[in-house]
Amino acid sequence: MTARSSETQYVTFALGSEVFAVPVAVVREILDHEEAFRIPNGPDYLVGLRDVRGQGVPVIDLRLKLGLSRTVPTPNTRVLVVDITLGERQLTLGLIADRVFEVVAFRAEQMEAAPDIGVHWNSDYIDGVVRRDQGFVVVIDLARLLTAKDLAALGGTDKTRAVA
C-alpha cells in the first residue's frame, strides 16, 4: 500500500461521549434542533419530517440507528442535513447529533480500519478510525449505514422501488 497525502475534510460531531465524522461533501447544512412532524408507524429511529427550505426531509435519530440510547435534545443538539448517494438515487436526510464540533481535514494515511472488537456498534458502516489527542474519531459511511428496508421507510412511497 502506498501512503497518499491527500486530505479530505470532515464534519465532526458527538453522540454521547463518542466522536464521529462524515465528509463535508455530503453535508448540505447544519441546523438547530426542533421538533419534527411525526410519521405514524415509522421505524423507531425515524423521528419524523422537517421542512428544510421548502423540502420535507426525513430526520433520523442517529443514536438509535447506531444502537445507542435515544437522543435527549439539549441546547447543543443539531441536525446535519446530508445528501447521500445510494445507487442511482440521492437521498436527503437530517441526522440528529448531540453536538457538532468542527470541520477538520484528515489525511488518507491517518485513517485506520475499524477494529473488530471493543466497539459498541456494528462496524460494517465504519469507513475508518482516526486517532487524535483527545481519543478516536469514527468516520461513518452513511451509504453503508442504511439498509434497503431503511430506504423504503425513508424514501417515500412514490420514489422507492424494492430491489431484491
C-alpha positions as CSV (number, residue, x, y, z in Angstrom):
1,M,0.0,0.0,0.0
2,T,1.3,3.4,-0.8
3,A,0.6,6.3,1.5
4,R,-1.3,9.2,0.0
5,S,-1.0,12.7,1.3
6,S,-4.4,13.8,0.1
7,E,-6.7,15.3,2.7
8,T,-10.5,15.1,3.0
9,Q,-12.5,17.5,5.1
10,Y,-15.0,16.1,7.7
11,V,-17.6,17.5,10.0
12,T,-17.1,16.1,13.5
13,F,-19.9,15.6,15.9
14,A,-20.7,13.8,19.2
15,L,-23.2,11.1,20.0
16,G,-22.8,10.8,23.8
17,S,-19.1,10.7,24.6
18,E,-18.2,9.2,21.2
19,V,-16.9,11.5,18.3
20,F,-18.0,10.7,14.8
21,A,-17.4,12.3,11.4
22,V,-18.9,12.5,7.9
23,P,-17.4,14.1,4.8
24,V,-18.1,17.8,4.4
25,A,-19.0,17.0,0.8
26,V,-22.3,15.3,1.9
27,V,-23.3,17.9,4.4
28,R,-25.7,20.4,3.0
29,E,-26.2,22.5,6.2
30,I,-26.3,22.2,10.0
31,L,-29.5,23.4,11.7
32,D,-30.6,23.9,15.3
33,H,-32.8,21.1,16.6
34,E,-36.5,21.5,16.5
35,E,-39.4,19.0,16.8
36,A,-40.1,17.1,13.6
37,F,-43.6,16.2,12.2
38,R,-44.2,12.7,13.5
39,I,-44.8,9.9,10.9
40,P,-47.0,7.1,12.2
41,N,-45.7,3.5,12.0
42,G,-42.2,4.5,11.0
43,P,-39.1,2.8,12.3
44,D,-38.1,3.8,15.9
45,Y,-35.0,5.8,14.6
46,L,-37.2,7.9,12.3
47,V,-38.1,11.0,14.3
48,G,-40.3,12.5,11.5
49,L,-40.2,15.1,8.8
50,R,-38.7,18.5,8.9
51,D,-39.2,21.4,6.5
52,V,-35.8,22.4,5.1
53,R,-36.1,25.3,2.7
54,G,-39.4,24.0,1.3
55,Q,-38.4,20.3,1.1
56,G,-39.8,17.7,3.5
57,V,-36.7,15.9,4.9
58,P,-36.8,12.7,7.0
59,V,-34.9,13.2,10.3
60,I,-33.4,10.2,11.9
61,D,-32.0,9.7,15.4
62,L,-28.5,8.6,14.6
63,R,-28.0,7.4,18.2
64,L,-30.9,4.9,17.8
65,K,-29.7,3.8,14.3
66,L,-26.2,3.1,15.8
67,G,-27.7,1.1,18.7
68,L,-27.2,3.8,21.4
69,S,-29.9,5.3,23.6
70,R,-32.5,7.8,22.2
71,T,-31.4,11.4,21.8
72,V,-32.5,13.8,24.6
73,P,-32.4,17.2,23.0
74,T,-30.3,19.9,24.6
75,P,-29.4,23.5,23.5
76,N,-26.4,21.9,21.8
77,T,-28.4,19.4,19.7
78,R,-28.0,19.9,16.0
79,V,-29.4,18.4,12.8
80,L,-26.9,17.7,10.0
81,V,-28.8,17.8,6.7
82,V,-26.9,15.4,4.3
83,D,-27.2,14.3,0.7
84,I,-26.4,10.6,0.4
85,T,-25.9,8.9,-3.0
86,L,-27.4,5.4,-2.9
87,G,-27.0,3.6,-6.2
88,E,-28.7,5.9,-8.7
89,R,-30.7,7.8,-6.1
90,Q,-29.8,10.8,-3.9
91,L,-31.5,10.9,-0.5
92,T,-31.6,13.9,1.7
93,L,-31.7,13.2,5.4
94,G,-31.5,15.0,8.7
95,L,-29.2,13.4,11.2
96,I,-29.6,14.4,14.9
97,A,-26.3,14.9,16.7
98,D,-25.8,15.7,20.3
99,R,-23.2,18.4,19.4
100,V,-21.4,19.5,16.3
101,F,-17.7,20.4,16.8
102,E,-15.8,21.5,13.8
103,V,-14.7,20.9,10.2
104,V,-11.3,19.1,10.2
105,A,-9.1,17.7,7.5
106,F,-7.8,14.1,7.8
107,R,-5.0,12.7,5.6
108,A,-5.6,9.4,4.0
109,E,-2.7,7.8,5.9
110,Q,-4.3,8.9,9.2
111,M,-7.3,6.6,8.6
112,E,-7.2,3.2,10.2
113,A,-9.5,0.3,9.6
114,A,-12.2,-0.2,12.2
115,P,-11.2,-2.7,15.0
116,D,-13.1,-6.0,15.1
117,I,-13.5,-5.9,18.8
118,G,-14.2,-3.3,21.5
119,V,-16.7,-1.2,19.7
120,H,-20.3,-0.5,20.7
121,W,-21.8,-0.7,17.2
122,N,-21.8,-2.8,14.1
123,S,-18.6,-1.8,12.3
124,D,-19.9,-2.6,8.7
125,Y,-20.6,1.1,8.2
126,I,-17.4,2.5,9.7
127,D,-15.2,3.9,7.0
128,G,-12.3,4.2,9.3
129,V,-11.0,5.5,12.6
130,V,-8.6,8.4,13.1
131,R,-6.5,8.8,16.3
132,R,-6.5,12.3,17.9
133,D,-5.0,13.6,21.1
134,Q,-8.5,13.5,22.7
135,G,-9.3,9.9,21.6
136,F,-10.7,8.5,18.4
137,V,-12.9,9.9,15.6
138,V,-15.1,7.3,13.9
139,V,-15.8,8.1,10.2
140,I,-19.2,6.9,9.1
141,D,-20.0,5.7,5.6
142,L,-23.7,6.8,5.5
143,A,-24.5,4.9,2.4
144,R,-23.5,1.6,4.1
145,L,-25.3,2.6,7.3
146,L,-28.7,2.5,5.6
147,T,-30.3,-0.8,4.5
148,A,-32.8,-1.4,1.7
149,K,-35.5,-1.6,4.4
150,D,-34.4,1.9,5.7
151,L,-34.5,3.3,2.2
152,A,-38.1,2.1,1.8
153,A,-39.1,3.7,5.1
154,L,-37.2,7.0,4.4
155,G,-37.6,7.4,0.7
156,G,-41.3,7.8,0.4
157,T,-43.7,5.5,-1.5
158,D,-43.6,7.2,-4.9
159,K,-39.8,7.3,-5.2
160,T,-38.7,4.0,-3.6
161,R,-38.5,0.8,-5.6
162,A,-37.9,-2.5,-3.9
163,V,-34.8,-4.3,-5.1
164,A,-34.4,-8.0,-4.5
